[in-house]
């Protein structure tokens, strides 16, 4: 079961997500607000956690669980997770462009499918971030919590803007956003449960796999998602 720190993380992450998403959901005509320095800092945190903590920890756990296997399983899982998220992001972007081209009006509200897919796209990394927090030791978990908090409020704000600009109904917007809010807490709960329902070897493999997938997720968020909207990449 989740420990006290996991429950604390669930509560504070949920509050941070709601604080970022509720203003656009309540506003009649929300205006986008960018925080490029915050996004750049979050990208650095994601990269540092992925390369200096999560991947090495995954390698160590795989080495303990599978001492006779020499293949870089952790790297392969991380790369697969990053490429899968990149592929989904690429498909969503092209689908959005195709729909706009079909209607001939780039300013037209996006169809409901686009914001729903975007929500899934952001919720999957959020789930694995939470799962990584749930299986981490306290010191690692604190750093993961900081990185998640830096990301979730801004991601919730951007997602809420997309949802309110789409042709989704008000009830649909609230349901979709609510699923995004629950993604990271569900991941934390899932990661915490791994410790009580598996044998020693299976638990090591599960934790190593979750950390590797989360590392790939963090690499995607740091390199291909957060940084693409910063001024240095977008305008310079």
C-alpha positions in Angstrom: 0.0 0.0 0.0 1.1 3.6 -0.5 3.1 5.0 2.4 2.7 8.5 4.0 4.9 10.2 1.5 3.1 8.6 -1.5 -0.3 9.9 -0.1 1.2 13.3 0.4 2.5 13.3 -3.2 -0.9 12.2 -4.5 -2.6 15.1 -2.7 -0.1 17.9 -3.6 0.2 16.8 -7.2 -3.6 16.7 -7.6 -3.8 20.2 -6.1 -1.0 21.5 -8.4 -2.8 20.0 -11.4 -6.1 21.6 -10.5 -4.5 25.0 -9.8 -3.0 25.0 -13.3 -6.1 23.8 -15.1 -9.0 25.4 -13.3 -8.3 29.1 -14.4 -8.6 28.3 -18.1 -11.6 26.0 -17.5 -13.4 28.8 -15.6 -12.4 31.7 -18.0 -14.7 32.5 -20.9 -11.8 33.4 -23.2 -8.5 32.2 -21.7 -5.3 33.7 -23.1 -2.2 31.4 -23.3 0.5 32.3 -20.8 4.0 31.0 -21.4 6.7 30.5 -18.7 9.8 29.8 -20.9 12.3 29.9 -18.0 10.2 27.5 -15.9 9.8 25.2 -18.9 13.6 25.2 -19.5 14.2 24.5 -15.8 11.8 21.7 -15.8 13.5 20.2 -18.9 16.8 20.3 -17.1 15.3 18.5 -14.1 13.7 15.9 -16.3 17.0 15.2 -18.1 19.0 15.1 -14.9 16.6 12.7 -13.3 16.5 10.4 -16.3 20.3 10.2 -17.0 21.8 10.4 -13.6 19.2 8.6 -11.4 16.5 6.6 -13.1 18.5 4.9 -15.9 21.4 4.0 -13.6 19.0 2.7 -10.9 17.2 0.6 -13.6 20.5 -0.8 -14.8 21.4 -1.7 -11.2 18.1 -3.4 -10.5 18.2 -5.4 -13.8 21.7 -6.5 -12.9 20.6 -7.8 -9.5 17.5 -9.5 -10.9 19.1 -10.9 -14.1 22.9 -11.3 -13.4 23.5 -13.5 -16.4 22.0 -11.1 -18.9 24.4 -8.7 -20.5 22.0 -6.9 -22.8 21.2 -3.2 -22.0 17.6 -3.9 -21.2 17.0 -0.6 -19.4 18.3 1.4 -22.3 16.1 -0.5 -24.8 13.0 0.0 -22.7 13.7 3.7 -22.3 14.3 4.2 -26.0 11.1 2.3 -26.9 9.1 4.4 -24.5 10.6 7.6 -25.9 10.0 6.6 -29.5 6.4 5.5 -28.8 5.6 8.8 -27.2 7.3 10.6 -30.1 5.3 8.6 -32.6 2.0 9.3 -30.9 2.9 13.0 -30.7 3.8 13.0 -34.4 0.5 11.3 -35.4 -1.6 13.7 -33.3 0.1 16.7 -34.9 -0.5 15.4 -38.4 -4.1 14.5 -37.6 -4.7 18.0 -36.4 -3.2 19.5 -39.5 -5.2 17.2 -41.8 -8.5 18.2 -40.0 -7.7 21.9 -40.3 -6.8 21.5 -44.0 -10.0 19.6 -44.6 -12.1 22.4 -43.2 -10.0 25.2 -44.7 -10.0 27.2 -41.5 -6.9 27.0 -39.3 -8.7 29.0 -36.6 -11.7 26.6 -36.4 -12.1 24.8 -33.1 -10.4 21.4 -33.2 -12.6 18.3 -33.3 -13.1 16.5 -29.9 -10.7 13.7 -31.1 -7.7 16.0 -31.0 -7.9 17.2 -27.4 -8.8 13.7 -26.3 -5.7 12.2 -28.0 -3.7 15.1 -26.5 -4.9 14.2 -23.1 -4.0 10.5 -23.6 -0.6 11.7 -24.9 0.1 13.7 -21.7 -1.6 11.3 -19.3 0.7 8.3 -20.3 3.9 10.1 -19.3 2.2 11.4 -16.2 1.2 7.8 -15.2 4.8 6.6 -15.6 6.2 9.6 -13.7 3.8 8.7 -10.8 4.8 5.0 -11.0 8.5 5.9 -10.9 7.8 8.0 -7.8 5.9 5.1 -6.2 8.8 2.6 -6.6 11.6 5.1 -5.7 13.4 5.5 -2.4 12.5 8.6 -0.4 15.4 10.7 -1.6 14.8 9.9 -5.2 11.0 10.3 -4.7 11.5 13.9 -3.4 13.3 14.9 -6.5 10.8 13.2 -8.7 8.0 15.0 -6.9 9.6 18.4 -7.6 10.0 17.5 -11.3 6.4 16.4 -11.5 5.1 19.5 -9.8 7.1 21.7 -12.2 5.5 19.9 -15.1 1.9 19.1 -14.0 0.6 22.7 -13.4 1.9 24.0 -16.7 0.8 20.9 -18.6 -2.7 21.2 -17.0 -2.9 24.8 -18.1 -1.9 24.1 -21.7 -4.3 21.1 -21.8 -7.2 23.0 -20.3 -6.7 25.7 -23.0 -6.9 23.1 -25.8 -10.0 21.5 -24.2 -11.8 24.8 -23.8 -11.0 25.8 -27.4 -12.3 22.5 -28.8 -15.9 21.6 -29.7 -16.2 19.3 -26.6 -19.1 19.9 -24.4 -18.6 21.4 -20.9 -19.2 18.0 -19.3 -16.9 16.3 -21.7 -14.1 18.9 -21.0 -14.5 18.2 -17.3 -14.4 14.5 -17.7 -11.3 14.5 -19.9 -9.5 16.9 -17.7 -10.5 14.8 -14.6 -8.9 11.8 -16.2 -5.7 13.7 -16.7 -5.7 14.8 -13.0 -6.0 11.2 -11.9 -3.1 9.9 -14.2 -0.2 10.6 -11.9 -2.0 9.6 -8.6 -2.9 6.4 -10.3 0.7 5.8 -11.3 1.9 6.5 -7.7 -0.7 4.0 -6.4 0.3 1.4 -8.9 4.0 1.9 -8.2 3.4 1.6 -4.4 1.5 -1.6 -4.9 4.4 -3.3 -6.6 6.2 -3.6 -3.3 3.6 -5.7 -1.6 2.3 -8.2 -4.3 5.4 -9.6 -5.9 8.3 -11.9 -5.0 11.8 -10.4 -4.7 13.0 -11.2 -8.2 9.7 -10.2 -9.9 9.7 -7.0 -7.8 13.2 -6.0 -8.9 12.3 -6.6 -12.6 9.0 -4.6 -12.2 10.7 -1.7 -10.6 13.6 -1.7 -13.1 11.1 -1.7 -16.0 9.0 1.1 -14.5 12.1 3.2 -13.9 13.4 2.6 -17.4 10.0 3.5 -19.0 9.9 6.6 -16.8 13.4 7.5 -17.9 12.3 7.3 -21.5 9.3 9.4 -20.6 11.5 12.0 -18.9 13.8 12.1 -21.9 10.9 12.8 -24.2 9.5 15.5 -21.9 12.9 17.1 -21.5 14.2 16.9 -25.1 11.2 16.7 -27.4 8.3 18.3 -25.6 9.2 21.0 -23.1 12.2 22.5 -25.0 10.4 22.8 -28.3 8.2 25.7 -26.9 11.1 27.6 -25.4 12.2 30.9 -27.1 15.7 29.5 -28.0 14.1 26.7 -30.1 10.9 28.3 -31.2 12.1 31.7 -32.3 15.8 32.1 -32.3 
